[in-house]
Amino acid sequence: MPSIGYILKEFGIDLRKTYRSSKGLLKYIQNLKRIKELIRKNKSPFPLKNFYPCLNDRYEDAGQFDIHYFLQDWFIANLIYKNNPVKHVDVGSKIDSFVSHVAVFREIEVFDIRPLDIAIPNIKFVEADLMSGNFDFIDYCDSVSSLHVLEHFGLGRYGDTIDTEGHLKGIKNITQMLKSGGTFYFSTPIGEQRIEFDAHRVFSVSYLIDVFNKSYDIKSFHYIDDNGKFNSNAELSNNNVTNNFGCNYGCGIFELIKK
């Protein structure tokens, strides 16, 4: 079950942020008094015109990010750079992190069920439902990525149709989009298999292997464990697979080659 804090945050109430803001308010008042004194004393050419309190930042780490997204985005963007495919397509990954990483050094075409209303250099956008039975992109590219995406298919979170086989339909359409010998970069939560509605699925590693073995060879497997540690080129031994590499909510990263 989600925590009370998580549920309140979904309604715009962040208890942690409220505490930090209350704590930061006193420091803000102290600093405001000090900056006024220094402006007068030093006859600063920068007058104090507006008030824009930032009460939380001083209590946060240097970088605030989701460790799964940060590590997977960095790792897969690097692989795409090294492998240099002819045409790379992404399905649903985050525009402001992974897609923008790739767009720095090459063109990337993005498919997403939601619209994108801004033009970004090196990013081509296609609004499409990857669960659709009418998805007709066949042998379209030699490289595809979909990072922390397919676990959402069919749960309705992003306006998609409720469908318990949504992830399988998505994988089927991605597979037909990819040319034989092409590479599919895929990541998803791993652990005890379950749905946490309506956020996402968590997949067991054995289930994913069974699904992918029909159409792909597994070139490499990597994972981020529950403590945020990145584990590269992990061995898909029976014991590791059976216990999901000790993860309850880890991130499994597959590099797959279409047969």
LOROPA-222774 format. One record per atom (N, C-alpha, C): x, y, z negated; residue in one letter. Coordinates in steps of 0.1 Angstrom, whole numbers, plus 2048, in hexadecimal, padded with zeros to 3 digits. Last residue first. Example, Ala and Ser with C-alpha at 12.3 -4.5 7.8 and 13.67 -1.06 7.14 Angstrom:
! LOROPA-222774
8807EA7B9s8897F57B9s8818007B1s8847C77B2a87B7D37B2a8847DF7B2a
***
This chain:
! LOROPA-222774
89D78B94Fk8A1780956k89D781965k8A97A9941k89E7A3948k8A3797950k8B97AC923i8BB7AC932i8B07A3938i8B97C2907l8B47B690El8B67B791Dl8C27CA8E8e8C67CD8F5e8C37C08FEe8AF7D48CBf8B27C98D5f8B77D08E2f8AE7DA8AAi8B17E08B7i8B67D58C1i8997DE88Eg8A07D5897g8A27DB8A5g8997EC870c8977F087Ec89F7E6886c8857E2853g8917E585Ag88E7EA868g8757DB83By8727E5845y87F7EA84By8827C5831n8737C682Fn86E7D0839n89D7B083Ac8967BC83Bc8877BB837c8AD79A83Dg8AB79F82Fg8A37AC82Fg8AB791856f8B8798853f8B679F845f894782856n89478F85Cn89F798857n89776884Fn895771844n895780849n89A75C869t88F757860t88C762855t8B1768872v8A576A879v899767870v8C575E861n8C376D862n8B5770868n8C2742865n8C0748858n8BD757859n8C8740881n8BB73B87Cn8B874286En8D975D88Es8D9750888s8CB74C883s8E177389El8D376E89El8D3760899l8F778A891e8F677C896e8E7778894e8FA7AC89Ca8F67A2892a8F4795898a9057C48A7n9087B78ACn9067AC8A2n9067D8889s9087D7897s90B7C889Bs8F37E8873n8FA7DB875n8FA7D8883n8F080485Ff8F07FF86Df8F87F386Ef8DC809842k8E9805848k8E8800856k8C580F834g8CA81883Fg8D7815844g8BC7FB824n8C480681En8C9810828n8B07E9835d8A77F182Cd8AE7FC825d8C47EC853d8BE7E5848d8B67EE83Fd8C37EB875i8C57F486Ai8BD7EE85Ei8D37D688Dy8C87D9884y8CC7E387Ay8D67C68ADh8DB7CE8A2h8D07D2899h8DE7B08C7f8D57B48BDf8DC7BB8B1f8E37AB8EAs8E87AE8DDs8DC7B28D4s8D679D8FEk8E47A0900k8EA7A38F2k8BF785903i8C378F8F9i8D27918FAi8AD783921d8B877E919d8BC78990Fd889782927y896789924y8A078091Ey871775928s87477E933s882784932s86E765911k86676291Ek86C76992Ak87A7708FCn881765903n87A761910n8697838F0f8737888FAf87977C902f85A7748DEv85377C8E9v85D7808F4v86D7688CEd8647608D6d85E7688E1d87877F8C2i8817778CBi87876E8D4i8627898B4l8687918BFl8707888C8l8607748A1y8557778AAy85A77F8B6y878776893s87576A89As86A76C8A4s87678F886v88078E891v87D781899v85579C881s86079387Ds869791889s84C7BF882f84D7B2889f8587A9882f8337D4878v8407CF874v8417C187Av81F7ED887r8227DF884r8307DE87Fr81280C87Ah81B804882h8197F687Fh7FC81D86Fa809822872a81081987Da7E281B865d7E481A874d7F281F878d7EE7FB85Af7E5803862f7E381185Df8067E885Ee8047F2854e7FB7FD85Be8077C6865i8027D3869i8017DC85Di8247AF864r8177B585Fr8147C1867r83E79A85Bq83579E866q8287A3860q8597A6849e84E79D849e8437A2852e86D7B7862g86B7B2854g8607A8854g8737D4876i8747C5873i8737C2865i8697ED88Dp86A7E887Fp86B7D987Ep87D7EF8ACt8707EE8A5t8727EA896t88A7F48CDs88B7F48BEs87D7F48B8s89B7EC8EBf88E7EC8E3f8917EC8D4f8A47EF90Cy8A87F38FEy89C7F48F5y8A87DB926f89E7E091Ef8A37E2910f8B77DA946t8B97DA938t8AD7E1931t8B57C4963g8B57D195Cg8B57CF94Dg8B27AB96Eg8C07AF96Bg8C07BD964g8977B7981s89E7AB97Cs8AD7B097As8897D7976k88E7CE980k8967C297Ak86C7DF964l87B7DE964l87F7D396Fl8517DE964m8577EA969m8667E896Bm84C7C6958q84A7C7966q8507D496Cq8537CE93Dt85A7C3944t8587C4953t83F7E0937i84D7E5938i8567DA93Fi8297D0937n82A7DA941n8387E0942n82F7BE922k82D7B992Fk82E7C493Ak8317D090Ci83D7C9910i83B7C491Ei8157D890Cg8207E290Eg82D7DB913g8097C0905k8067C6912k8107D1916k8147BD8ECl8177B38F6l8147B9904l8097D28DEh8177D28DFh81B7C88EAh7ED7CC8DFg7F27D88E5g8017D78E8g7DE7B98D3e7E97B48DCe7EF7C08E4e7CB7C68C5t7D47BE8BEt7E07B98C6t7C17E68CBd7C47DA8D2d7CE7D28CBd7B28058D0i7B57FA8C6i7B67ED8CDi7C281B8E6t7B78128E3t7BB8088D9t7D38398DAd7D282D8E2d7C68258DEd7D884F8CAg7CD8508D3g7CC8448DCg7EC8468B9y7EF8518C3y7E58528CDy7E08328A9r7E683E8A3r7E98498ADr7D681B8B4g7CE8278B4g7D48338AFg7E28038B6l7DE8068A9l7D68148A8l7ED7FE8CFg7E17F78CCg7DC7FA8BEg80F8038C7f8058008D1f7F97F88CCf8228058B3h81680D8B2h80B80A8BCh8387F78BAe8317F28AEe8247FA8ACe8438048CFl83A7F98D2l8327F48C6l8558178C3v84981B8CAv83F80F8CBv8718178BEh86781A8B3h85A81E8B9h87981D8DEl87F81D8D1l8748218C6l87F8128FCs8738148F4s8778128E5s88E81491Cs88F81590Es881817908s89B805939v89080A932v89380A923v8A880295As8AB80494Cs89F80A945s8A2801974d8AC7F796Fd8AF7F8961d880804981c88D80997Bc8967FE977c86A7F798Cy86C80698Ey87980B989y85C7DF991d86A7E1994d86E7EF996d83E7F1991i8447E4993i8527E6997i825801982f833804985f83A7F6985f80980097Cd80E7FA989d81C7FE98Cd7F17F8966f7FF7FE966f8067F8972f7D97EE960n7DB7F496Dn7E87FB96Fn7D67E7946g7D77DC950g7DA7E195Eg7E97FB92Fs7DF7FA939s7E17EE942s7FB80191Cm7F37F5919m7E97F2925m807819924l80F80C926l807800922l7F9833932d7F6829928d7FD81C92Bd80A85293Aa80584493Ea80383C931a81986C947e80F86993De80885C942e83A87194Dv82F86B952v825867947v855888952f84B883949f83F87D951f87888C952k86C88B95Ak861884952k8918A0948i887897942i87B89794Ci8A38B3951n8A78A5951n89D89B94Bn8948CD93Fp89D8C9949p8A28BA946p8728CC938i87F8CB932i8898C693Di8538DC934a85D8D793Ea86A8D7937a8388D291Fi8448DA921i84D8D492Bi8248C1918d8208CD91Fd82C8D7920d81C8A091Al8288A9917l8268B591Fl80288A90Cp808894916p81489B911p806867904r802875900r80987F90Ar81185090Di80285190Ei7FD86090Bi82E853921d827854914d818856916d84D850930f83F84C931f83984C923f86786293Ev86085F932v85285B935v88786094De87886194Fe87185B944e8A487294Di89D868946i88E86A949i8C587B959e8B687C95Be8B0870954e8E0881942r8DA87B94Er8CB87E94Er8E988E92Bf8F3889935f8ED883941f8D489891Dv8E08A091Dv8E989B928v8C088491Ca8BF88F926a8CB898927a8C7875906v8CA870913v8CA87B91Dv8BE8878F1h8CC8828F2h8D087E900h8A38898F7s8AC8958F9s8BA8918F9s89B86F8F0v89A8748FEv8A2880901v8A186F8D3f8A78668DDf8A786B8EBf89488B8CCs8A08848C7s8A687B8D2s87D8958D6d88689E8CFd8928988CAd86E87F8E0i8748898E9i87F8918E3i87085E8D5k86F86B8D1k8768758DBk8618478EEs86B84A8E3s86A8598E0s85083E903g84A8438F6g8548478EBg86582F916v85782E913v855832905v87B83B930d878839922d869838920d89083094Av883834945v881831937v8AB836960h8A7832953h89983894Fh8BB82A97Ck8AF831977k8AB82D96Ak8D582097Av8D1828986v8C5831982v8E882295Bp8DE81C964p8DB826970p900823949n8FE82C954n8F482595Fn90D818933n90880F93Dn90481694An91382E923k91E825927k91981D933k8FA83A91Fy905842925y91083992Ay8ED825912i8E882A91Fi8F3832926i8FB8248FAl8FB819903l8F781D911l8F483E8EFn90283B8F3n90482F8FCn8D983A8EBa8DE8458F4a8EC8428F9a8DB8268D7i8D68238E4i8DA82E8EFi8E78358C1f8ED8298C6f8E88268D4f8D684B8BCw8E484D8BFw8EA8418C6w8BE83D8B7d8BF8478C2d8CD8498C6d8C482E8A0q8C18278ACq8C28318B8q8CA84388Dl8D4839891l8D183289El8B285288Cf8BF85888Ff8C984E894f89E840886y89E847893y8AC84D896y8A683786Dh8A482D878h8A5835885h8A884E85Di8B4847860i8B283D86Ci89986C863d89685E861d8A2856866d8A8889853f8A488185Ef8A087385Af8BA8A484Bq8AD89D847q8A8896853q8DA8AB841g8D28A784Cg8C589F847g8E28B3827a8E68BB833a8DE8B883Fa8C68B0811d8D28AC816d8D68B4823d8B68CA7FDe8B68BF807e8C48BC80Be8B58E17EFy8B48D57E7y8B58C87F0y8B48F6800r8C08F57F7r8C08E87EFr89A8F580Cd8A68F1813d8B28EF80Ad8838FF800n8878F07FEn8958ED803n87D919805l87E9157F7l8849077F5l87F934815c882926818c88691F80Bc86C95081Cp871947812p873939818p86F96B82Ay86D95E831y873953827y86898D82Ef86A982825f86697482Bf8799A883Fn86E99E83En872993833n88E9BA83Bk8829BE841k8769B483Fk8AB9C8830l8A19BD82Cl8939C1831l8C39D1848p8B99D483Ep8B09C883Cp8E39D084Ff8D89C7850f8CD9CA845f8F99DE848p8F29E2854p8E69DA857p8FC9E6825s8FC9DC830s8F49E183Cs9089F280Fk9029FA81Ak9029F1827k90F9E57F9n9199E4804n9149EC810n8FA9EA7E7k9089ED7E3k9119EE7EFk8E39E27F5r8E59F07F1r8F49F37EEr8E99C77F9i8E69D0805i8E89DF801i8EC9BE7DFl8F79BF7E8l8F59C77F4l8D19C07D5e8DC9C87CFe8E89C97D8e8C49AF7E6k8C19BD7E6k8CC9C57E0k8D09967DFi8D399C7ECi8CF9AA7EDi8C69947C4r8D59957C7r8D799B7D5r8AB9917C8k8B099C7C0k8BF99F7C3k8AC9797D6l8A69857DCl8AB9917D5l8B69677C4n8BE96A7D0n8B99777D6n8A09667B2q8AE96A7ADq8B696E7B9q88C95C7C3i88B9697BCi89896F7B7i8979437C9y89494D7D4y89395B7CEy8979367B1k8A49397B7k8A29447C2k87C9347ADl88493C7A3l8919407AAl8759237C3l8709317C2l8789397B8l87F9097C0g8869137C9g8819217C8g86B8FD7B1k8798FE7ACk8819097B3k8568FE7C3s8559057B6s8639077AFs8618EF7D7s85E8FD7DAs85D9057CDs8648D67CBr8708DD7CFr86D8EC7D2r8488D07C7y8528D17BCy85E8D97BFy83F8D07E2t83A8D97D8t8438DB7CCt84E8BB7ECk8518C87F1k84B8D37E7k8428A67DDr8508A87DCr8548B77E1r8278A87E6l82B8AA7D8l83A8AD7D6l8188B4800d8248AE7FDd8298B17EFd7FB8B3811i8008B6803i80C8AE800i7EF8AC829g7F78B8828g7FC8BC81Ag7E5893829f7DB89E828f7E28AC826f7FC884829e7F4883835e7E988E835e80488880Fk80B88F81Ak80388F827k7F3877801l7F1886800l7F888D80Bl7FF85F809i7F186280Di7EE87180Ci8188617FEy81786080Cy809864810y8128627E2g81986D7E9g81786D7F8g8078497DEi7FE8557DDi8058617E4i8158327F7s8158397EAs80B8457EAs805817808p80C823807p80B82A7FAp8087F4800m800800800m80980C800m
***
